[in-house]
Amino acid sequence: MKFLGVLLIGLTFNVQANWSTDIISHANSLYQPVSWATFGKPINFEISEDQSAGASADHQFQELKVVVNSGLLSSPRLTPDGLRMIICHELGHLFGGAPRKNIPMEWEGPVAHDGMSFLSSEGQADYYAGLSCFKEMIKLAEGDNIIPANMARIGPNLKAKCGDDQLCLRGALAGVDFLNLNYDFPISCEVKDEEETPVLIRDSYPGRQCRLDTIVSASACNEMQKLSLDFDDASQNECESNQRPLCWYK
């Protein structure tokens, strides 16, 4: 499998090899059948030699691809749940459905049936990550013995939103780890971005607090969700009790 070959190359770098490779392996086993069922093509996970702390997703003609930079895996700020959320965000671009992005200028890759990109918007990728992917990744790794969240990091507002739901608490804190990977930004699960966007933010990143609000809201959803959401109808891709924040979704 292509994933394993590239992964072994990546392991020559100084990375948190034990848990990071397990997490990528879990993503591969979870999403390989989803990719074939949804798009009729494989998904491959690769580790690049890029030393920047990032990751990316691409929908190509013959395959779907998630690339994890070795610089991300060697970051001292990376946590296991943070890595899960980062990978889930990238998977959200591939399987998060509508709303999707517009096609960028001079694009030569595949185009969806409606002339738009195959990739979900940044806000939708965040929402999908907390709504579906992260929870399934945790269940795959830990089964019925979910490791409790670090209570020292949980404030009263997050506790009120999640209650004793460990998947919710873990997802919210993973969102903080993800969004604060490179710097301690002034974001918190205890506050909200109260701004309302006049138009859907489709092709750029919402504000960082808005993104965290999106992950927290999705994490708090206790409705059963699929791993591949509706490609065209954004109204089908939302938890009724914990909707997408108005700071990016219109």
C-alpha positions as CSV (number, residue, x, y, z in Angstrom):
1,M,0.0,0.0,0.0
2,K,1.3,3.4,-1.0
3,F,0.6,4.8,2.5
4,L,3.0,2.4,4.2
5,G,5.9,3.0,1.7
6,V,5.8,6.7,2.2
7,L,5.2,6.4,5.9
8,L,8.4,4.4,6.3
9,I,10.3,7.2,4.6
10,G,8.8,9.7,6.9
11,L,9.9,7.7,9.9
12,T,13.5,8.5,9.2
13,F,12.8,11.9,10.6
14,N,12.6,12.8,14.2
15,V,8.8,12.4,14.8
16,Q,6.5,11.2,17.6
17,A,6.5,7.9,15.7
18,N,4.6,5.6,18.0
19,W,1.3,7.4,18.3
20,S,1.5,9.5,15.1
21,T,1.8,6.5,12.8
22,D,-1.0,4.7,14.7
23,I,-3.3,7.7,14.2
24,I,-2.5,7.9,10.4
25,S,-3.0,4.1,10.1
26,H,-6.4,4.4,11.8
27,A,-7.4,7.2,9.4
28,N,-6.4,5.0,6.5
29,S,-8.3,1.9,7.7
30,L,-11.4,4.0,8.5
31,Y,-11.5,6.0,5.2
32,Q,-10.3,3.6,2.6
33,P,-13.8,1.9,2.3
34,V,-15.5,5.3,2.5
35,S,-13.4,6.7,-0.4
36,W,-14.1,3.7,-2.6
37,A,-17.9,3.8,-1.8
38,T,-18.2,7.6,-2.3
39,F,-15.9,8.3,-5.2
40,G,-14.8,4.9,-6.6
41,K,-11.1,5.6,-6.0
42,P,-8.6,5.0,-3.2
43,I,-7.4,7.5,-0.6
44,N,-3.7,7.7,0.2
45,F,-2.0,9.2,3.2
46,E,1.5,10.5,2.7
47,I,4.2,12.0,4.9
48,S,6.2,14.7,3.1
49,E,9.6,16.0,3.8
50,D,8.2,19.5,4.2
51,Q,9.4,20.9,7.5
52,S,6.5,23.3,7.9
53,A,3.9,22.3,10.5
54,G,1.0,21.7,8.1
55,A,-1.1,19.2,6.2
56,S,-3.2,19.3,3.0
57,A,-5.9,17.4,1.1
58,D,-6.4,16.9,-2.6
59,H,-9.0,15.4,-4.8
60,Q,-7.2,14.1,-7.9
61,F,-8.4,12.2,-11.0
62,Q,-7.1,8.8,-9.8
63,E,-7.0,9.1,-6.1
64,L,-7.8,11.2,-3.0
65,K,-4.7,12.3,-1.0
66,V,-4.0,13.6,2.5
67,V,-0.4,14.8,2.9
68,V,1.0,15.3,6.4
69,N,4.2,17.3,6.6
70,S,7.1,15.8,8.7
71,G,7.5,19.3,10.2
72,L,4.0,18.8,11.7
73,L,4.8,15.4,13.1
74,S,8.0,16.7,14.7
75,S,6.4,19.8,16.3
76,P,6.8,19.8,20.1
77,R,3.3,21.4,20.3
78,L,1.6,18.5,18.6
79,T,-0.7,16.3,20.7
80,P,-2.3,13.0,19.7
81,D,-5.8,14.5,19.7
82,G,-4.5,17.6,17.9
83,L,-3.2,15.4,15.2
84,R,-6.5,13.6,14.9
85,M,-8.3,16.8,14.5
86,I,-5.8,18.1,11.9
87,I,-6.2,14.9,9.9
88,C,-10.0,15.1,10.3
89,H,-10.0,18.7,9.1
90,E,-8.2,17.6,5.9
91,L,-10.6,14.6,5.5
92,G,-13.4,17.1,5.9
93,H,-12.3,18.8,2.7
94,L,-12.7,15.5,1.0
95,F,-15.9,14.0,2.6
96,G,-17.5,17.0,4.4
97,G,-19.8,17.8,1.5
98,A,-21.6,21.1,1.0
99,P,-20.9,24.0,1.2
100,R,-17.9,23.4,-1.1
101,K,-15.3,25.8,-2.5
102,N,-15.2,27.5,-5.8
103,I,-12.6,26.4,-8.4
104,P,-9.4,28.5,-8.1
105,M,-8.0,30.4,-11.0
106,E,-6.0,28.3,-13.6
107,W,-7.2,25.1,-12.0
108,E,-6.3,22.0,-14.1
109,G,-7.6,19.3,-11.7
110,P,-11.0,17.6,-11.6
111,V,-14.2,19.7,-11.4
112,A,-17.5,18.6,-9.8
113,H,-20.7,18.3,-11.8
114,D,-21.8,21.8,-10.8
115,G,-18.6,23.5,-11.9
116,M,-17.4,23.9,-8.3
117,S,-14.5,22.3,-6.4
118,F,-14.8,18.8,-5.0
119,L,-13.4,20.2,-1.7
120,S,-15.5,21.4,1.1
121,S,-15.0,24.9,2.5
122,E,-12.7,25.5,5.4
123,G,-15.6,26.1,7.8
124,Q,-17.4,22.9,6.7
125,A,-14.1,20.9,7.0
126,D,-13.9,22.1,10.6
127,Y,-17.5,21.3,11.3
128,Y,-17.1,17.8,9.8
129,A,-14.0,17.1,11.8
130,G,-15.7,17.6,15.1
131,L,-19.1,16.3,14.0
132,S,-18.1,12.9,12.6
133,C,-14.4,12.1,11.9
134,F,-12.8,12.8,15.3
135,K,-15.4,10.8,17.2
136,E,-14.9,7.8,15.0
137,M,-11.1,8.1,15.1
138,I,-11.3,8.0,19.0
139,K,-13.7,5.1,19.0
140,L,-11.4,3.1,16.6
141,A,-8.4,3.8,18.8
142,E,-9.9,3.4,22.3
143,G,-13.1,1.3,21.8
144,D,-15.4,1.4,24.8
145,N,-12.7,2.7,27.1
146,I,-12.6,6.3,26.1
147,I,-9.8,8.2,27.9
148,P,-11.3,11.1,29.9
149,A,-10.4,14.6,28.9
150,N,-8.0,16.7,31.0
151,M,-10.4,18.3,33.4
152,A,-7.9,21.0,34.3
153,R,-8.4,22.4,30.8
154,I,-12.3,22.4,30.9
155,G,-14.1,25.6,31.9
156,P,-17.7,26.0,33.1
157,N,-19.1,26.9,29.7
158,L,-17.6,24.0,27.9
159,K,-18.7,21.7,30.8
160,A,-22.2,23.0,30.4
161,K,-22.2,22.4,26.7
162,C,-20.7,18.9,26.8
163,G,-21.8,17.6,30.2
164,D,-20.0,14.3,30.8
165,D,-19.7,13.5,27.1
166,Q,-16.0,12.6,26.8
167,L,-16.1,12.7,23.0
168,C,-17.4,16.2,23.1
169,L,-14.9,17.4,25.7
170,R,-12.0,15.7,23.9
171,G,-13.1,17.1,20.5
172,A,-13.4,20.7,21.8
173,L,-9.9,20.5,23.4
174,A,-8.5,18.9,20.3
175,G,-9.8,21.9,18.4
176,V,-7.8,24.2,20.7
177,D,-4.7,22.1,20.1
178,F,-5.2,22.2,16.4
179,L,-5.8,25.9,16.1
180,N,-3.0,26.7,18.5
181,L,-0.5,24.4,17.0
182,N,2.0,27.2,16.0
183,Y,1.1,29.9,18.5
184,D,-1.1,30.5,21.6
185,F,-3.8,32.6,20.0
186,P,-6.4,34.4,22.2
187,I,-9.1,31.7,21.6
188,S,-11.1,29.8,24.2
189,C,-13.9,27.3,24.5
190,E,-15.4,29.7,27.1
191,V,-16.2,32.5,24.7
192,K,-17.9,32.8,21.3
193,D,-17.4,34.8,18.1
194,E,-20.7,36.9,18.1
195,E,-20.2,38.3,14.6
196,E,-22.6,37.3,11.9
197,T,-21.3,37.0,8.4
198,P,-23.3,38.8,5.7
199,V,-22.3,36.1,3.2
200,L,-21.2,32.5,3.3
201,I,-17.4,32.3,3.8
202,R,-16.7,29.7,1.1
203,D,-13.2,30.2,-0.1
204,S,-11.2,31.5,2.8
205,Y,-10.6,30.8,6.5
206,P,-13.1,32.1,9.1
207,G,-11.6,33.8,12.1
208,R,-9.8,31.6,14.5
209,Q,-12.4,31.9,17.4
210,C,-15.1,31.3,14.8
211,R,-13.3,28.1,13.7
212,L,-13.0,26.9,17.3
213,D,-16.7,27.7,17.9
214,T,-17.5,25.5,14.8
215,I,-15.5,22.5,16.2
216,V,-17.1,22.9,19.7
217,S,-20.6,23.1,18.2
218,A,-20.0,20.0,16.1
219,S,-18.4,18.1,19.0
220,A,-21.5,18.7,21.1
221,C,-23.7,17.0,18.6
222,N,-24.9,13.6,19.8
223,E,-26.8,12.7,16.6
224,M,-25.5,9.8,14.5
225,Q,-23.5,11.2,11.6
226,K,-22.1,9.6,8.4
227,L,-18.4,9.7,7.4
228,S,-19.4,11.0,3.9
229,L,-21.8,13.9,3.9
230,D,-24.2,15.2,1.2
231,F,-22.2,16.6,-1.7
232,D,-24.8,19.2,-2.8
233,D,-27.2,20.0,-0.1
234,A,-25.6,21.9,2.8
235,S,-28.9,21.7,4.8
236,Q,-28.4,17.9,5.1
237,N,-24.9,18.3,6.7
238,E,-25.9,19.9,9.9
239,C,-26.7,18.7,13.4
240,E,-30.1,20.1,14.4
241,S,-29.2,20.7,18.0
242,N,-25.7,22.2,17.3
243,Q,-25.7,24.1,14.1
244,R,-22.8,25.7,12.2
245,P,-22.0,29.2,13.7
246,L,-23.3,32.3,11.9
247,C,-19.8,33.8,12.1
248,W,-19.1,31.9,8.8
249,Y,-22.2,30.1,7.7
250,K,-25.1,31.9,6.0
